Amino acid sequence: MDGNPPAPSAGDASPQATGLFDRPLFSDPEARALSHVGVIDVGSNSVRIVVFDGAARSPAYFFNEKVLCGLGRGLVDTGRLNPEGRDRARATLKRFALLARGMALSNLTMVATAAMREAEDGPEFRALIEEETGLRMRVIDGDEEARLSAQGVLTGWPEAEGLVCDIGGNSMELAVIGKGRVHEAVTSGLGPFRLQQVGGGKKGLRRHVGDVLKGLSDHVGTHHDALYLVGGSWRAIARLDMERRNYPLKVLHEYALTPKSIRKTIDWIADQDMERLRALTGISNERMSLVPLACQVLRQLVHVFSPKRVYVSSYGIREGILFDQMPDRLRHRDPLIEACHFMEHSSARIPGFGKKLYDFLLPLFRGRPPERLRLIRAACLLHDVNWRAHPDYRADACFDTTTRSNLGGLDHPGRVYLGIALMYRYKTNGMRPRIKEIASLLPEKDVAEAKMLGRALRFGAMFSMDWPENAGELRLYPKKGVLELILEREMQALFTEVAEQRFAALANQIGAEAKVRVRRGAARDQSSKGPGAS
């Protein structure tokens, strides 16, 4: 997984870091206060309401609805909000206010961006909305918009470093992030609605975009290895990049692109029928109409800032507002592990078993780097969250849980690795064609290790219904090619035919000989063990 954004280190001992199996903070009063946080985002193109719930560090979307109103369309020509956009936004915001009331949201923030801050009738429309909905609209300036969008990226990538670029309808913001903070932040008029008014044809547009970007580089610098893209137009281009590449995993968050791939896709889009592309990808007409202009900006953005890596972030200003409200100790938690803790707590049969399962299986994975151990921890926490699914589809449900769920701090290779491991926890007789296609995104050695992890989960999960270490201990001797299970004397009855078969299958997957022996001497003290132990 080289070249991906840095994952929180499993071995980080800094004062800000905590152990990945420390008490999860979703149950902390300060974190619980972030349950059902609502954000209404009144943008130049879209108006959206999001309600976050659950594991605050890795936000789950309790409710998410968007309407493309186009408030900022034509603003440069008229200086006023688009009349049709006003009507649509007004109706949408009245609906959102009723929905928020129905959900009894006590924490609701409404922010408005470029169109509302620049239109001469913005203050009048704001007053109308506040009167009709009873909600306060906070109109933020461009630098604040850049800061909040960058904080949204930090919600998904706590250790991200580089340049964040958020494109809206009437503006485009840049911000520098690193060490868990937002540094320089700047706004510009490079939104597609505004670019529609630039004269001089393609040459004039190219010259204008280049001049603006060079001016922005004076504020944010040009030496950024990573570029994080926020905004609907960027996501549309990324979705088209997937289509061109026939990329099998249609999850935009943490989708990785290269500058070369971006240039190829921009050239490819120019040669395609846009209606056909819209039909293939499901991108709306309103969004697709802005793609050609966004392509011109992205081409020069990559040229001016020369990033080595480019990532798509589905987290932006709304998640940035949530980040603003997080206590500092929550901000430094690993979003993936916090989300897995929450999923185990809410869906597994024995919450807390995942930590014990990880400890039991750890001898199989000695020497693995921290980023891999982090995924193994996540798999142990998630190993039982799909137990309610029908047995015929449980393996597929496990695969889909990680490859399709909204999980922060998880790149695409990590999603596939976890998906294969959890699938093999329930099913070991091969992959369906659609899963095999997605699995091709991983190197074969990582696929093999994920299968091994799945077989280990399969054995460990059934080996004991309380804590696995009460029943036995695993030892792996790589040089001897031996996998040994040391059974506790009083738990020998657990190791019957099915357990024996699963242990043998695990040893075979590792390429080791399976050996079993019973521990000699007095049994270990079990007084502090078991589900009720702290």
C-alpha positions in Angstrom: 0.0 0.0 0.0 2.9 2.3 -0.7 2.0 5.8 -1.9 -1.2 6.0 0.1 -2.0 8.7 2.7 -0.3 7.9 6.0 -2.4 5.8 8.3 -2.4 6.4 12.0 0.5 4.3 13.4 -0.4 1.3 15.6 2.9 1.8 17.4 2.7 5.6 17.8 3.7 6.4 21.4 3.3 10.2 21.1 1.4 12.0 23.9 -1.4 12.7 21.4 -1.8 9.1 20.4 -3.6 6.4 22.3 -3.6 2.6 22.0 -5.9 1.3 19.3 -7.7 -0.8 21.9 -8.1 1.9 24.5 -11.6 2.5 25.7 -13.4 3.8 22.6 -14.5 7.4 22.9 -17.9 7.0 21.3 -19.2 6.3 24.8 -17.5 9.4 26.3 -20.0 12.2 27.2 -18.2 14.7 25.1 -18.3 12.4 22.1 -22.0 11.4 22.7 -22.8 15.1 22.6 -21.9 15.0 18.9 -24.6 12.4 18.2 -27.2 13.8 15.8 -25.2 16.8 14.8 -26.9 18.4 11.9 -25.4 20.6 9.2 -27.2 22.5 6.4 -24.8 23.6 3.7 -26.1 26.3 1.3 -23.7 26.3 -1.5 -23.6 28.0 -4.9 -24.7 24.9 -6.7 -26.2 22.5 -4.1 -28.1 22.7 -0.8 -27.6 19.8 1.5 -28.5 18.6 4.9 -26.4 16.0 6.7 -27.1 14.5 10.2 -24.2 12.7 11.8 -24.6 9.9 14.3 -22.8 7.2 16.1 -19.0 7.1 16.2 -18.3 10.8 16.1 -14.6 10.4 15.1 -15.7 8.5 12.0 -19.0 10.1 11.1 -21.9 7.9 10.2 -24.6 9.6 8.1 -27.9 9.2 9.9 -29.5 11.4 7.2 -28.1 12.9 4.0 -30.1 14.7 1.3 -29.0 17.1 -1.4 -30.8 19.3 -4.0 -28.9 20.9 -6.9 -30.5 24.4 -6.7 -27.9 26.5 -8.7 -28.2 29.6 -6.5 -25.0 31.0 -8.0 -25.7 30.3 -11.6 -25.5 33.6 -13.5 -24.4 35.6 -10.5 -21.4 37.1 -12.3 -23.7 38.6 -14.9 -26.5 39.8 -12.7 -24.9 40.2 -9.3 -28.0 38.5 -7.9 -29.0 35.0 -6.9 -30.5 32.9 -9.7 -34.3 33.4 -9.5 -35.1 29.7 -10.1 -32.3 28.7 -7.7 -33.8 31.0 -5.1 -37.2 29.3 -5.4 -35.7 25.8 -5.3 -33.4 26.7 -2.3 -36.3 28.3 -0.4 -38.5 25.2 -0.9 -35.6 22.9 0.0 -34.6 24.8 3.2 -38.2 24.9 4.4 -38.3 21.1 4.0 -34.9 20.7 5.7 -36.2 22.8 8.7 -39.2 20.5 9.1 -37.0 17.4 8.8 -34.6 18.8 11.5 -37.6 19.5 13.8 -38.9 16.0 13.2 -35.5 14.6 14.2 -35.5 16.8 17.3 -32.0 18.1 16.4 -30.6 20.2 19.3 -27.3 20.8 17.4 -27.9 22.2 13.9 -25.6 24.6 12.0 -26.5 26.2 8.7 -23.7 27.7 6.7 -23.8 29.5 3.3 -20.8 30.1 1.0 -19.8 32.0 -2.1 -23.2 32.8 -3.8 -24.8 34.0 -0.6 -21.8 36.1 0.5 -21.4 37.8 -3.0 -25.0 38.3 -4.2 -26.5 41.7 -3.6 -29.8 40.1 -2.7 -28.0 37.6 -0.4 -28.9 39.5 2.9 -32.5 39.8 1.9 -32.8 36.1 1.0 -31.0 35.2 4.2 -33.5 37.2 6.2 -36.4 35.5 4.4 -35.1 32.0 5.1 -34.5 32.8 8.7 -38.0 34.2 9.1 -39.6 31.2 7.3 -37.6 28.5 8.9 -36.6 29.9 12.3 -33.0 28.8 11.6 -30.0 31.0 11.7 -27.9 31.1 8.5 -24.2 31.7 9.0 -22.6 33.2 5.9 -18.9 32.5 6.0 -16.1 34.1 4.1 -13.8 32.3 1.7 -10.9 31.7 4.1 -13.3 30.2 6.6 -14.8 28.0 3.9 -11.3 26.8 3.0 -10.5 26.1 6.7 -13.6 24.1 7.3 -13.2 22.1 4.1 -9.6 21.3 5.1 -10.8 20.2 8.5 -13.2 17.9 6.8 -10.2 16.2 5.1 -8.5 15.9 8.5 -11.7 14.1 9.8 -10.9 11.3 7.4 -7.1 11.6 7.4 -5.8 12.7 10.8 -2.2 12.6 9.6 -2.7 14.0 6.1 -0.2 16.5 4.9 -0.5 18.5 1.7 -2.9 20.8 -0.2 -6.7 20.7 0.0 -8.6 22.0 -3.0 -12.4 22.5 -2.6 -14.3 23.5 -5.7 -17.8 24.8 -5.5 -20.1 26.6 -8.0 -18.7 30.1 -7.7 -15.4 29.7 -5.8 -12.5 27.4 -5.3 -10.6 27.2 -2.0 -7.1 26.0 -1.2 -5.7 25.2 2.2 -2.5 23.6 3.5 -2.8 20.9 6.1 -0.2 19.0 8.3 0.3 17.8 11.8 -3.4 17.7 12.4 -3.9 21.4 11.7 -5.0 23.7 8.9 -2.3 26.3 8.0 -2.6 28.7 5.1 -6.1 29.1 3.6 -7.1 31.1 0.6 -10.1 31.5 -1.7 -10.5 32.3 -5.4 -13.1 32.8 -8.1 -12.3 29.6 -10.0 -15.8 28.0 -9.6 -17.4 26.8 -12.8 -20.3 29.2 -12.7 -17.9 32.1 -12.6 -15.6 30.6 -15.3 -18.6 30.5 -17.7 -18.2 34.3 -17.9 -14.5 34.3 -18.8 -14.0 35.6 -22.4 -11.4 34.8 -25.0 -12.4 31.2 -25.7 -10.3 28.3 -24.6 -7.1 30.3 -24.7 -8.6 33.0 -22.6 -9.9 30.6 -20.1 -6.6 28.8 -19.9 -4.7 32.0 -19.4 -7.1 33.2 -16.7 -7.0 30.0 -14.7 -3.2 29.9 -14.9 -2.8 33.4 -13.7 -5.2 32.9 -10.7 -3.4 29.6 -9.7 0.0 31.2 -9.9 -1.3 34.0 -7.6 -2.7 31.4 -5.2 0.6 29.6 -5.1 2.2 32.7 -3.6 0.1 32.1 -0.5 0.1 28.3 -0.2 3.4 27.3 -1.9 3.9 24.7 -4.7 5.8 22.0 -2.8 3.0 19.6 -1.7 3.4 15.9 -2.4 -0.3 15.2 -1.8 -3.4 16.9 -3.2 -6.8 16.3 -1.7 -9.8 17.1 -3.8 -13.1 18.2 -2.2 -16.3 19.0 -4.1 -18.9 17.6 -6.4 -17.1 18.5 -9.7 -13.9 16.8 -8.6 -15.9 13.7 -7.6 -17.6 13.6 -11.0 -14.3 13.7 -12.7 -13.0 10.9 -10.4 -16.1 8.8 -11.2 -15.3 9.3 -14.9 -11.7 8.3 -14.3 -13.1 5.1 -12.8 -15.2 4.6 -15.9 -12.3 5.1 -18.3 -10.1 2.7 -16.3 -12.9 0.2 -15.8 -12.1 0.4 -12.1 -14.2 -2.1 -10.2 -14.7 -0.5 -6.8 -17.1 2.5 -7.2 -16.3 4.2 -3.9 -15.1 7.7 -4.4 -13.8 8.4 -0.8 -10.0 7.9 -0.7 -9.9 7.1 -4.4 -6.4 7.6 -5.6 -5.4 9.2 -8.9 -2.1 10.1 -10.5 -1.4 13.3 -12.4 -0.8 11.1 -15.5 -4.2 9.4 -15.0 -5.9 12.8 -14.5 -4.5 14.1 -17.8 -5.6 11.0 -19.7 -9.1 11.2 -18.3 -9.4 14.9 -19.1 -8.4 14.2 -22.7 -10.8 11.2 -22.8 -13.7 13.2 -21.5 -13.2 15.8 -24.2 -13.6 13.0 -26.9 -16.8 11.5 -25.3 -20.5 12.1 -25.7 -21.4 13.7 -22.4 -25.0 12.3 -22.5 -23.6 8.8 -22.8 -21.2 9.4 -20.0 -24.0 10.7 -17.8 -26.0 7.6 -18.5 -23.1 5.3 -17.7 -22.2 7.0 -14.4 -25.4 8.4 -13.1 -23.9 11.9 -12.8 -26.7 14.5 -12.9 -27.2 16.8 -15.9 -26.5 19.8 -13.7 -23.2 18.4 -12.4 -22.1 17.0 -15.8 -22.6 20.5 -17.4 -19.9 21.8 -15.1 -17.4 19.0 -15.7 -15.6 20.5 -18.8 -14.8 23.7 -17.0 -13.7 21.8 -13.9 -11.4 19.7 -16.1 -9.7 22.9 -17.3 -9.0 23.9 -13.7 -7.9 20.5 -12.6 -5.4 20.2 -15.5 -3.7 23.4 -14.6 -4.0 22.7 -10.8 -1.9 19.6 -11.3 0.5 21.4 -13.5 1.1 24.3 -11.2 1.3 22.4 -7.9 2.8 19.1 -9.3 1.6 16.7 -6.6 2.9 13.2 -6.6 -0.4 11.8 -5.3 -4.0 12.9 -5.7 -6.9 11.7 -3.5 -10.6 12.3 -3.6 -12.2 13.2 -0.3 -16.0 12.8 0.3 -15.4 14.7 3.5 -15.5 18.5 3.3 -17.1 21.5 4.9 -19.9 19.6 6.7 -17.4 17.2 8.3 -15.2 20.2 9.0 -18.0 21.7 11.1 -18.2 18.4 13.0 -14.4 18.4 13.5 -14.7 21.9 14.9 -16.9 20.6 17.7 -14.7 17.6 18.6 -12.6 17.6 21.8 -9.0 17.6 20.9 -8.4 14.0 22.3 -11.1 12.7 19.9 -9.5 14.4 16.9 -6.3 12.4 17.4 -8.1 9.0 17.5 -7.9 6.7 14.5 -11.3 7.1 12.6 -11.2 3.5 11.3 -10.6 1.9 14.7 -13.2 4.1 16.4 -15.8 3.2 13.7 -15.0 -0.5 14.1 -15.3 -0.2 17.8 -18.7 1.4 17.4 -19.9 -1.2 14.9 -18.8 -4.0 17.2 -20.5 -2.4 20.1 -23.8 -2.0 18.3 -23.9 -5.2 16.1 -21.6 -8.0 17.4 -22.9 -10.7 19.7 -20.1 -10.3 22.2 -18.8 -6.7 22.3 -15.2 -6.7 23.4 -14.4 -10.1 21.8 -12.5 -8.4 18.9 -9.7 -7.2 21.2 -9.3 -10.7 22.7 -9.4 -12.3 19.2 -6.6 -9.9 18.1 -4.4 -10.8 21.0 -5.1 -14.5 20.4 -4.2 -14.3 16.7 -1.2 -11.8 17.0 1.5 -14.6 17.0 0.5 -15.3 13.4 1.4 -11.7 12.4 4.6 -10.9 14.3 6.8 -8.5 12.4 4.0 -7.0 10.3 4.2 -3.2 9.9 1.9 -1.0 12.0 -0.4 -0.1 9.0 -1.0 -3.8 8.4 -1.6 -4.6 12.1 -4.1 -1.7 12.1 -6.1 -3.5 9.4 -5.9 -6.8 11.3 -7.2 -5.1 14.4 -10.1 -3.7 12.4 -10.9 -7.1 11.0 -11.0 -8.6 14.5 -13.4 -5.9 15.6 -15.6 -6.4 12.6 -15.5 -10.2 12.5 -19.0 -10.7 13.9 -21.0 -7.6 12.9 -22.8 -9.4 10.1 -24.0 -12.4 12.0 -27.6 -11.6 11.4 -27.3 -11.9 7.6 -28.7 -15.0 6.0 -26.0 -17.8 6.0 -26.1 -18.0 2.2 -25.2 -14.3 1.9 -23.2 -13.7 5.0 -19.8 -13.8 3.3 -20.9 -11.3 0.7 -22.4 -9.1 3.4 -19.0 -9.1 5.2 -17.2 -8.2 2.0 -19.7 -5.4 1.3 -19.5 -4.0 4.8 -15.9 -2.9 4.3 -15.7 -2.3 0.6 -18.9 -0.2 0.5 -19.5 1.2 4.0 -18.7 4.8 5.0 -15.4 4.2 6.9 -12.9 7.0 7.3 -9.1 6.3 7.4 -9.4 3.4 5.0 -7.9 3.5 1.5 -9.1 1.3 -1.3 -6.4 -1.4 -0.9 -7.3 -1.5 2.8 -11.0 -1.9 2.0 -10.3 -4.8 -0.3 -7.9 -6.5 2.2 -10.5 -6.2 5.0 -13.3 -7.4 2.7 -11.5 -10.6 1.7 -10.5 -11.3 5.3 -14.0 -11.0 6.6 -15.5 -12.9 3.6 -13.1 -15.8 4.3 -14.1 -15.7 8.0 -17.4 -17.3 6.7 -16.7 -18.8 3.3 -13.5 -20.4 2.1 -14.5 -22.0 -1.2 -13.5 -19.2 -3.6 -14.8 -15.8 -4.7 -17.8 -14.8 -6.8 -16.8 -13.1 -10.1 -17.6 -9.6 -8.9 -15.5 -10.0 -5.8 -12.7 -11.6 -7.8 -12.7 -8.5 -10.0 -12.4 -6.2 -7.0 -9.7 -8.4 -5.4 -7.6 -7.8 -8.4 -6.8 -4.4 -7.0 -4.5 -6.1 -4.5 -1.2 -7.7 -5.1 -1.4 -11.5 -4.9 0.6 -11.7 -1.7 -1.8 -9.3 0.1 -4.8 -11.4 -1.2 -3.1 -14.5 0.3 -2.5 -12.9 3.6 -6.1 -11.6 3.7 -7.3 -15.2 3.1 -5.0 -16.4 5.9 -6.4 -13.7 8.2 -9.9 -14.8 7.3 -9.2 -18.5 8.1 -7.6 -17.3 11.4 -10.8 -15.4 12.3 -12.8 -18.4 11.3 -10.9 -20.6 13.7 -10.5 -18.1 16.5 -14.1 -17.0 16.5 -15.5 -20.5 17.1 -12.7 -21.8 19.3 -14.3 -20.1 22.4 -17.5 -18.3 23.2 -15.9 -16.3 26.0 -12.3 -15.3 25.5 -10.0 -17.4 23.2 -7.0 -17.2 25.4 -9.0 -19.2 28.1 -9.0 -22.1 25.7 -5.5 -22.1 24.3 -2.5 -20.3 22.8 -1.2 -20.1 19.2 2.5 -20.2 18.4 4.0 -19.9 14.9 7.5 -21.2 14.2 8.2 -19.9 10.6 11.7 -21.5 10.3 10.4 -24.9 11.4 7.2 -24.5 9.3 5.0 -25.3 12.4 1.8 -23.8 13.7 1.2 -25.0 17.2 -2.0 -24.8 19.3 -1.4 -25.3 23.0 -4.7 -26.3 24.6 -5.7 -25.7 28.2 -6.5 -29.0 29.8 -10.0 -28.2 31.0 -10.9 -26.8 27.5 -9.9 -29.9 25.4 -13.5 -30.7 24.7 -13.7 -27.6 22.5 -11.2 -29.1 20.1 -13.5 -31.5 18.2 -13.8 -32.3 14.5 -14.9 -28.9 13.2 -12.3 -27.0 15.2 -9.6 -29.4 14.1 -10.5 -29.0 10.5 -10.4 -25.2 10.7 -7.1 -25.3 12.5 -5.7 -27.6 9.8 -7.0 -25.3 7.1 -5.4 -22.3 8.8 -2.0 -24.1 9.0 -2.3 -25.1 5.3 -3.0 -21.5 4.3 0.1 -20.4 6.2 2.1 -23.3 4.7 2.9 -24.8 8.0 2.4 -28.1 9.8 -0.4 -28.1 12.3 0.5 -29.4 15.8 -1.6 -29.6 18.9 -0.5 -30.3 22.5 -2.1 -30.0 25.9 -0.5 -27.6 28.4 1.2 -29.5 31.2 1.1 -28.6 34.8 -1.5 -26.6 36.7 -4.1 -24.8 34.7 -3.9 -21.1 34.4 -5.9 -19.0 36.8 -9.1 -18.1 35.1 -10.6 -16.0 37.9 -10.0 -12.7 36.1 -11.0 -14.0 32.6 -14.3 -14.1 30.8 -16.9 -11.8 29.3 -17.6 -10.0 32.5 -13.9 -9.1 33.2 -12.9 -5.5 32.8 
